[in-house]
């Protein structure tokens, strides 16, 4: 169903972080941006669709009053809002927001770090753009920072802090189907596998809490009111967001899942794990019976690779890209 395309070289290898790949497709310019985190750097590659032009950029983690920061970056993700696209980078020191091509840093938010080191590490991780003008970022304390983003300029403000999780945030996702009818439009996950479902607005409302089972939920997506969660057990669970009803549980991988992704237009689901496998599934939602069915379609084995990032390159799932720990390339697959 998919075959391997020419890989894209990156300047540095990928760190072993959850969801260590972000993709932004810019149709008018026939370009796709990719970002991969390596230690205290973000490798950014812009690839033209004809495969002829590649431009590279590296972004460094920042911290106040320090020329070169060594603070580790935890995640880099593109945030697409109706009025603008931003690249958000989270580290041990704070949150950086850039124009989507990485050219200009428009905002910096410092994390509260204790004067004396504590047993609890401080970092930000988990990034989502939430309709219509919010960017949410998770913190190691379990808090979720909600930023209000204007349609242009750098006047970004911290509008709310959501304190529901008690463990470090691992990932979060907004409703990706584009449907405004879904009541829930944000899901957040933590190290204990707990999921919180939110409705955005002037004040975010907690709609539901889905308890974990003391196993980290490393990657999460929200599609047509269904939460898709990948866990350290190698399982994928599908829940109805608002009620928390478990629709399906799949023993998808033999090892820790590092990334799940959904192609919103086709219902294809991508999962990737430490077991070197990337799997493609198809989800079908039947609203009349309120049921979700999942079928396995395809798998690719990336030999001797601990996969840490996997993303569809388009809304239909026509192509996907994969990163692996210590690998200095982005591997791409395209439908045959």
C-alpha positions as a Markdown table, in Angstrom:
| # | Residue | x | y | z |
|---|---|---|---|---|
| 1 | Unk | 0.0 | 0.0 | 0.0 |
| 2 | Unk | 2.9 | 2.4 | 0.8 |
| 3 | Unk | 6.4 | 2.3 | -0.7 |
| 4 | Unk | 9.6 | 4.1 | 0.5 |
| 5 | Unk | 10.5 | 7.4 | -1.0 |
| 6 | Unk | 13.8 | 9.3 | -1.0 |
| 7 | Unk | 14.8 | 10.2 | 2.5 |
| 8 | Unk | 15.4 | 13.8 | 3.6 |
| 9 | Unk | 18.8 | 14.4 | 5.3 |
| 10 | Unk | 18.8 | 16.4 | 8.5 |
| 11 | Unk | 21.8 | 18.2 | 10.1 |
| 12 | Unk | 21.6 | 16.3 | 13.4 |
| 13 | Unk | 20.1 | 13.1 | 14.5 |
| 14 | Unk | 16.8 | 12.8 | 16.3 |
| 15 | Unk | 16.6 | 12.7 | 20.1 |
| 16 | Unk | 14.6 | 9.9 | 21.7 |
| 17 | Unk | 11.6 | 12.0 | 22.5 |
| 18 | Unk | 7.9 | 11.3 | 22.1 |
| 19 | Unk | 6.3 | 12.8 | 18.9 |
| 20 | Unk | 9.7 | 13.9 | 17.6 |
| 21 | Unk | 8.6 | 15.1 | 14.2 |
| 22 | Unk | 6.3 | 17.9 | 13.1 |
| 23 | Unk | 5.1 | 18.5 | 9.6 |
| 24 | Unk | 3.5 | 21.6 | 8.0 |
| 25 | Unk | 2.3 | 21.5 | 4.4 |
| 26 | Unk | 2.2 | 24.8 | 2.6 |
| 27 | Unk | 0.2 | 24.2 | -0.5 |
| 28 | Unk | 0.4 | 27.7 | -2.2 |
| 29 | Unk | 4.2 | 27.4 | -2.2 |
| 30 | Unk | 4.3 | 23.7 | -2.9 |
| 31 | Unk | 6.5 | 23.2 | 0.2 |
| 32 | Unk | 6.5 | 21.0 | 3.3 |
| 33 | Unk | 8.3 | 22.0 | 6.5 |
| 34 | Unk | 9.7 | 19.3 | 8.8 |
| 35 | Unk | 11.1 | 19.8 | 12.3 |
| 36 | Unk | 13.1 | 17.3 | 14.4 |
| 37 | Unk | 14.6 | 17.9 | 17.8 |
| 38 | Unk | 18.2 | 17.1 | 18.6 |
| 39 | Unk | 19.3 | 17.9 | 22.2 |
| 40 | Unk | 19.2 | 21.7 | 22.4 |
| 41 | Unk | 18.5 | 22.3 | 18.7 |
| 42 | Unk | 15.6 | 22.1 | 16.3 |
| 43 | Unk | 16.5 | 20.8 | 12.8 |
| 44 | Unk | 14.2 | 22.4 | 10.3 |
| 45 | Unk | 14.0 | 21.3 | 6.6 |
| 46 | Unk | 11.8 | 22.8 | 4.0 |
| 47 | Unk | 11.3 | 20.4 | 1.0 |
| 48 | Unk | 9.8 | 21.4 | -2.3 |
| 49 | Unk | 7.2 | 19.0 | -3.6 |
| 50 | Unk | 9.2 | 18.2 | -6.7 |
| 51 | Unk | 12.1 | 17.0 | -4.5 |
| 52 | Unk | 14.6 | 19.3 | -6.0 |
| 53 | Unk | 15.0 | 22.0 | -3.3 |
| 54 | Unk | 15.8 | 21.6 | 0.4 |
| 55 | Unk | 16.6 | 24.4 | 2.7 |
| 56 | Unk | 17.9 | 23.8 | 6.2 |
| 57 | Unk | 17.6 | 26.0 | 9.3 |
| 58 | Unk | 18.6 | 25.3 | 13.0 |
| 59 | Unk | 17.0 | 26.9 | 15.9 |
| 60 | Unk | 18.7 | 26.9 | 19.3 |
| 61 | Unk | 17.0 | 26.7 | 22.7 |
| 62 | Unk | 16.9 | 30.1 | 24.4 |
| 63 | Unk | 17.1 | 31.3 | 27.9 |
| 64 | Unk | 17.4 | 34.9 | 29.3 |
| 65 | Unk | 20.9 | 36.4 | 29.9 |
| 66 | Unk | 22.7 | 33.4 | 28.3 |
| 67 | Unk | 24.4 | 33.6 | 24.9 |
| 68 | Unk | 24.1 | 29.9 | 24.1 |
| 69 | Unk | 21.6 | 27.8 | 26.0 |
| 70 | Unk | 22.3 | 24.2 | 26.8 |
| 71 | Unk | 18.7 | 23.6 | 28.0 |
| 72 | Unk | 17.3 | 20.5 | 26.3 |
| 73 | Unk | 14.4 | 20.9 | 23.9 |
| 74 | Unk | 11.5 | 18.6 | 24.7 |
| 75 | Unk | 9.3 | 19.2 | 21.6 |
| 76 | Unk | 8.8 | 21.3 | 18.5 |
| 77 | Unk | 5.4 | 21.5 | 16.8 |
| 78 | Unk | 3.7 | 23.6 | 14.2 |
| 79 | Unk | 0.5 | 25.2 | 15.3 |
| 80 | Unk | -2.0 | 26.1 | 12.6 |
| 81 | Unk | -4.6 | 28.7 | 13.6 |
| 82 | Unk | -7.2 | 30.2 | 11.1 |
| 83 | Unk | -5.2 | 33.5 | 11.0 |
| 84 | Unk | -1.6 | 32.3 | 11.2 |
| 85 | Unk | 0.8 | 29.4 | 11.5 |
| 86 | Unk | 3.5 | 29.3 | 14.3 |
| 87 | Unk | 6.3 | 27.0 | 15.3 |
| 88 | Unk | 6.3 | 26.3 | 19.0 |
| 89 | Unk | 9.4 | 25.0 | 20.8 |
| 90 | Unk | 9.3 | 23.8 | 24.4 |
| 91 | Unk | 12.4 | 23.2 | 26.6 |
| 92 | Unk | 13.6 | 22.9 | 30.2 |
| 93 | Unk | 13.7 | 26.7 | 30.4 |
| 94 | Unk | 10.6 | 27.9 | 28.6 |
| 95 | Unk | 8.4 | 28.2 | 25.5 |
| 96 | Unk | 9.5 | 29.8 | 22.3 |
| 97 | Unk | 7.1 | 30.7 | 19.5 |
| 98 | Unk | 8.4 | 31.4 | 16.0 |
| 99 | Unk | 7.0 | 32.4 | 12.6 |
| 100 | Unk | 6.3 | 29.1 | 10.9 |
| 101 | Unk | 9.5 | 29.3 | 8.8 |
| 102 | Unk | 11.6 | 29.7 | 11.9 |
| 103 | Unk | 12.8 | 33.2 | 10.8 |
| 104 | Unk | 11.6 | 35.3 | 13.7 |
| 105 | Unk | 10.9 | 34.5 | 17.3 |
| 106 | Unk | 7.7 | 36.3 | 18.2 |
| 107 | Unk | 7.3 | 35.2 | 21.8 |
| 108 | Unk | 9.2 | 33.8 | 24.8 |
| 109 | Unk | 7.7 | 32.5 | 28.0 |
| 110 | Unk | 10.0 | 31.5 | 30.9 |
| 111 | Unk | 9.1 | 28.6 | 33.1 |
| 112 | Unk | 9.2 | 29.0 | 36.9 |
| 113 | Unk | 12.4 | 27.2 | 37.8 |
| 114 | Unk | 13.3 | 26.7 | 41.5 |
| 115 | Unk | 16.4 | 28.5 | 42.7 |
| 116 | Unk | 17.8 | 25.2 | 44.1 |
| 117 | Unk | 17.5 | 22.0 | 42.0 |
| 118 | Unk | 14.7 | 19.7 | 43.1 |
| 119 | Unk | 14.0 | 16.1 | 42.4 |
| 120 | Unk | 11.2 | 17.1 | 40.0 |
| 121 | Unk | 12.5 | 18.1 | 36.6 |
| 122 | Unk | 11.1 | 21.3 | 35.1 |
| 123 | Unk | 10.1 | 21.4 | 31.4 |
| 124 | Unk | 7.3 | 22.1 | 29.0 |
| 125 | Unk | 5.9 | 19.4 | 26.7 |
| 126 | Unk | 2.7 | 18.9 | 24.8 |
| 127 | Unk | 1.6 | 21.6 | 22.2 |
| 128 | Unk | -1.7 | 22.2 | 20.5 |
| 129 | Unk | -3.4 | 24.9 | 18.5 |
| 130 | Unk | -7.0 | 25.2 | 19.6 |
| 131 | Unk | -9.7 | 26.9 | 17.6 |
| 132 | Unk | -9.9 | 29.8 | 17.2 |
| 133 | Unk | -7.0 | 31.7 | 18.6 |
| 134 | Unk | -5.4 | 29.7 | 21.4 |
| 135 | Unk | -2.1 | 27.7 | 21.7 |
| 136 | Unk | -2.0 | 25.3 | 24.7 |
| 137 | Unk | 1.3 | 24.1 | 26.2 |
| 138 | Unk | 1.8 | 21.5 | 28.9 |
| 139 | Unk | 4.2 | 21.7 | 31.8 |
| 140 | Unk | 6.0 | 19.1 | 34.0 |
| 141 | Unk | 3.9 | 20.1 | 37.0 |
| 142 | Unk | 0.8 | 19.0 | 35.2 |
| 143 | Unk | -0.4 | 22.5 | 34.5 |
| 144 | Unk | -1.6 | 23.5 | 31.0 |
| 145 | Unk | -0.8 | 27.1 | 29.9 |
| 146 | Unk | -3.3 | 28.7 | 27.5 |
| 147 | Unk | -1.9 | 31.4 | 25.3 |
| 148 | Unk | -4.2 | 33.9 | 23.5 |
| 149 | Unk | -2.6 | 34.5 | 20.0 |
| 150 | Unk | -3.5 | 37.6 | 18.0 |
| 151 | Unk | -3.9 | 37.3 | 14.2 |
| 152 | Unk | -0.6 | 39.1 | 13.8 |
| 153 | Unk | 2.2 | 40.6 | 15.8 |
| 154 | Unk | 3.9 | 39.4 | 19.0 |
| 155 | Unk | 1.3 | 40.5 | 21.6 |
| 156 | Unk | 0.7 | 36.9 | 22.7 |
| 157 | Unk | -0.7 | 36.7 | 26.3 |
| 158 | Unk | -1.0 | 33.9 | 28.9 |
| 159 | Unk | -4.8 | 33.9 | 29.3 |
| 160 | Unk | -5.4 | 30.9 | 31.6 |
| 161 | Unk | -3.6 | 28.1 | 33.5 |
| 162 | Unk | -5.6 | 24.8 | 33.7 |
| 163 | Unk | -4.6 | 22.8 | 36.8 |
| 164 | Unk | -6.3 | 19.4 | 36.5 |
| 165 | Unk | -3.4 | 16.9 | 35.8 |
| 166 | Unk | -1.2 | 15.9 | 38.8 |
| 167 | Unk | 1.6 | 14.4 | 36.7 |
| 168 | Unk | 3.8 | 15.7 | 33.8 |
| 169 | Unk | 1.9 | 16.5 | 30.6 |
| 170 | Unk | 3.1 | 14.2 | 27.8 |
| 171 | Unk | 1.0 | 15.3 | 24.8 |
| 172 | Unk | -2.1 | 17.1 | 23.8 |
| 173 | Unk | -4.2 | 17.5 | 20.6 |
| 174 | Unk | -7.1 | 19.6 | 19.3 |
| 175 | Unk | -10.0 | 18.3 | 17.3 |
| 176 | Unk | -8.4 | 17.6 | 13.9 |
| 177 | Unk | -11.5 | 16.9 | 11.7 |
| 178 | Unk | -12.2 | 20.7 | 11.3 |
| 179 | Unk | -15.8 | 20.1 | 12.5 |
| 180 | Unk | -17.1 | 22.9 | 14.7 |
| 181 | Unk | -19.9 | 20.6 | 15.9 |
| 182 | Unk | -17.8 | 18.6 | 18.2 |
| 183 | Unk | -18.3 | 19.6 | 21.8 |
| 184 | Unk | -14.9 | 18.7 | 22.9 |
| 185 | Unk | -12.0 | 20.3 | 21.1 |
| 186 | Unk | -8.9 | 19.5 | 23.2 |
| 187 | Unk | -7.5 | 16.4 | 24.9 |
| 188 | Unk | -4.5 | 16.4 | 27.2 |
| 189 | Unk | -2.5 | 13.4 | 28.5 |
| 190 | Unk | -0.1 | 12.8 | 31.3 |
| 191 | Unk | 2.6 | 10.5 | 32.5 |
| 192 | Unk | 0.1 | 8.4 | 34.5 |
| 193 | Unk | -2.0 | 7.8 | 31.4 |
| 194 | Unk | -4.8 | 10.1 | 32.6 |
| 195 | Unk | -6.7 | 12.0 | 29.9 |
| 196 | Unk | -8.6 | 15.3 | 30.3 |
| 197 | Unk | -11.1 | 16.4 | 27.7 |
| 198 | Unk | -11.8 | 20.2 | 27.3 |
| 199 | Unk | -14.0 | 22.7 | 25.5 |
| 200 | Unk | -12.2 | 25.9 | 24.6 |
| 201 | Unk | -13.5 | 29.4 | 25.1 |
| 202 | Unk | -12.9 | 32.5 | 27.1 |
| 203 | Unk | -12.5 | 30.0 | 29.9 |
| 204 | Unk | -11.7 | 26.4 | 29.1 |
| 205 | Unk | -14.2 | 23.9 | 30.5 |
| 206 | Unk | -13.3 | 20.4 | 31.7 |
| 207 | Unk | -15.8 | 18.1 | 30.1 |
| 208 | Unk | -14.4 | 14.7 | 31.2 |
| 209 | Unk | -11.6 | 12.9 | 32.9 |
| 210 | Unk | -10.6 | 9.5 | 31.6 |
| 211 | Unk | -8.5 | 7.7 | 34.3 |
| 212 | Unk | -5.2 | 6.2 | 33.4 |
| 213 | Unk | -3.8 | 2.9 | 34.7 |
| 214 | Unk | -0.4 | 4.1 | 35.8 |
| 215 | Unk | 1.1 | 3.6 | 32.3 |
| 216 | Unk | 2.2 | 6.7 | 30.5 |
| 217 | Unk | 0.1 | 7.9 | 27.5 |
| 218 | Unk | 2.8 | 9.1 | 25.2 |
| 219 | Unk | 0.8 | 10.4 | 22.2 |
| 220 | Unk | -2.8 | 11.4 | 21.8 |
| 221 | Unk | -5.1 | 12.6 | 19.0 |
| 222 | Unk | -8.8 | 13.8 | 18.8 |
| 223 | Unk | -10.8 | 13.0 | 15.7 |
| 224 | Unk | -14.6 | 13.4 | 15.3 |
| 225 | Unk | -15.2 | 13.3 | 19.0 |
| 226 | Unk | -13.0 | 10.2 | 19.5 |
| 227 | Unk | -9.8 | 10.2 | 21.5 |
| 228 | Unk | -7.0 | 8.1 | 20.1 |
| 229 | Unk | -4.4 | 7.4 | 22.7 |
| 230 | Unk | -1.1 | 5.5 | 22.5 |
| 231 | Unk | 0.5 | 4.0 | 25.6 |
| 232 | Unk | 3.8 | 2.7 | 26.9 |
| 233 | Unk | 2.2 | -0.8 | 26.9 |
| 234 | Unk | 2.2 | -0.7 | 23.1 |
| 235 | Unk | -1.6 | -0.4 | 23.2 |
| 236 | Unk | -3.9 | 2.1 | 21.4 |
| 237 | Unk | -7.2 | 2.9 | 23.0 |
| 238 | Unk | -10.1 | 4.7 | 21.4 |
| 239 | Unk | -12.5 | 6.5 | 23.7 |
| 240 | Unk | -15.6 | 8.6 | 23.1 |
| 241 | Unk | -14.3 | 12.0 | 24.3 |
| 242 | Unk | -17.3 | 13.4 | 26.1 |
| 243 | Unk | -18.5 | 10.2 | 27.9 |
| 244 | Unk | -15.2 | 8.3 | 28.2 |
| 245 | Unk | -16.7 | 5.1 | 26.8 |
| 246 | Unk | -14.0 | 2.8 | 25.6 |
| 247 | Unk | -14.7 | 1.9 | 21.9 |
| 248 | Unk | -11.7 | -0.2 | 21.2 |
| 249 | Unk | -8.4 | -1.4 | 22.6 |
| 250 | Unk | -5.7 | -2.6 | 20.2 |
| 251 | Unk | -2.5 | -4.4 | 21.1 |
| 252 | Unk | -0.7 | -2.5 | 18.4 |
| 253 | Unk | 3.0 | -2.8 | 19.3 |
| 254 | Unk | 5.3 | -4.9 | 21.3 |
| 255 | Unk | 7.0 | -1.9 | 22.9 |
| 256 | Unk | 6.4 | 1.7 | 23.9 |
| 257 | Unk | 4.4 | 3.8 | 21.5 |
| 258 | Unk | 6.2 | 7.1 | 20.7 |
| 259 | Unk | 3.7 | 8.6 | 18.2 |
| 260 | Unk | 0.2 | 8.3 | 16.9 |
| 261 | Unk | -1.3 | 10.5 | 14.1 |
| 262 | Unk | -4.6 | 10.8 | 12.3 |
| 263 | Unk | -5.3 | 11.8 | 8.7 |
| 264 | Unk | -8.5 | 13.7 | 9.3 |
| 265 | Unk | -10.1 | 13.4 | 5.8 |
| 266 | Unk | -9.6 | 9.7 | 5.4 |
| 267 | Unk | -9.7 | 8.4 | 9.0 |
| 268 | Unk | -6.3 | 6.7 | 8.6 |
| 269 | Unk | -4.4 | 6.2 | 11.9 |
| 270 | Unk | -0.6 | 6.0 | 12.1 |
| 271 | Unk | 1.2 | 4.4 | 15.1 |
| 272 | Unk | 4.9 | 4.1 | 15.6 |
| 273 | Unk | 6.9 | 2.5 | 18.4 |
| 274 | Unk | 10.2 | 1.4 | 19.8 |
| 275 | Unk | 9.6 | -2.0 | 18.2 |
| 276 | Unk | 10.7 | -0.6 | 14.8 |
| 277 | Unk | 7.2 | -0.8 | 13.4 |
| 278 | Unk | 5.0 | 1.8 | 11.8 |
| 279 | Unk | 1.5 | 0.7 | 11.4 |
| 280 | Unk | -1.4 | 2.2 | 9.4 |
| 281 | Unk | -5.0 | 1.6 | 10.5 |
| 282 | Unk | -8.3 | 2.7 | 9.2 |
| 283 | Unk | -11.0 | 4.0 | 11.6 |
| 284 | Unk | -14.7 | 4.0 | 10.7 |
| 285 | Unk | -17.2 | 5.8 | 12.9 |
| 286 | Unk | -20.9 | 4.9 | 12.7 |
| 287 | Unk | -22.8 | 7.7 | 14.4 |
| 288 | Unk | -26.2 | 5.8 | 14.4 |
| 289 | Unk | -24.8 | 3.0 | 16.5 |
| 290 | Unk | -22.2 | 5.2 | 18.2 |
| 291 | Unk | -19.5 | 2.7 | 17.3 |
| 292 | Unk | -15.9 | 2.9 | 16.1 |
| 293 | Unk | -14.3 | 0.1 | 14.0 |
| 294 | Unk | -10.6 | -0.2 | 13.4 |
| 295 | Unk | -8.9 | -2.2 | 10.7 |
| 296 | Unk | -5.2 | -2.8 | 10.2 |
| 297 | Unk | -4.1 | -1.9 | 6.7 |
| 298 | Unk | -0.3 | -1.8 | 6.5 |
| 299 | Unk | 2.9 | -2.0 | 8.4 |
| 300 | Unk | 6.5 | -1.0 | 7.7 |
| 301 | Unk | 9.5 | -2.2 | 9.6 |
| 302 | Unk | 12.3 | 0.4 | 9.9 |
| 303 | Unk | 15.0 | -2.1 | 10.7 |
| 304 | Unk | 17.2 | -1.5 | 13.8 |
| 305 | Unk | 15.5 | 1.8 | 14.5 |
| 306 | Unk | 13.9 | 3.0 | 17.7 |
| 307 | Unk | 11.1 | 5.1 | 16.0 |
| 308 | Unk | 10.4 | 8.4 | 17.8 |
| 309 | Unk | 8.3 | 10.4 | 15.4 |
| 310 | Unk | 5.7 | 9.5 | 12.7 |
| 311 | Unk | 3.4 | 11.9 | 11.0 |
| 312 | Unk | 1.1 | 12.0 | 7.9 |
| 313 | Unk | 2.3 | 14.6 | 5.4 |
| 314 | Unk | -1.2 | 15.5 | 4.3 |
| 315 | Unk | -4.9 | 15.3 | 5.4 |
| 316 | Unk | -5.7 | 12.2 | 3.4 |
| 317 | Unk | -2.8 | 10.1 | 4.6 |
| 318 | Unk | -1.3 | 9.8 | 1.1 |
| 319 | Unk | 2.2 | 10.0 | 2.5 |
| 320 | Unk | 3.8 | 9.8 | 5.9 |
| 321 | Unk | 7.2 | 10.5 | 7.4 |
| 322 | Unk | 9.2 | 8.8 | 10.2 |
| 323 | Unk | 12.2 | 9.7 | 12.4 |
| 324 | Unk | 14.3 | 7.4 | 14.5 |
| 325 | Unk | 16.6 | 7.8 | 17.5 |
| 326 | Unk | 20.2 | 8.7 | 16.3 |
| 327 | Unk | 19.0 | 8.8 | 12.7 |
| 328 | Unk | 20.1 | 11.8 | 10.6 |
| 329 | Unk | 17.3 | 11.5 | 8.1 |
| 330 | Unk | 13.5 | 11.7 | 7.8 |
| 331 | Unk | 12.2 | 8.5 | 6.1 |
| 332 | Unk | 9.2 | 9.0 | 3.8 |
| 333 | Unk | 6.6 | 6.6 | 2.5 |
| 334 | Unk | 4.0 | 7.3 | -0.2 |
| 335 | Unk | 0.9 | 5.3 | -1.3 |
| 336 | Unk | 1.7 | 3.0 | -4.2 |
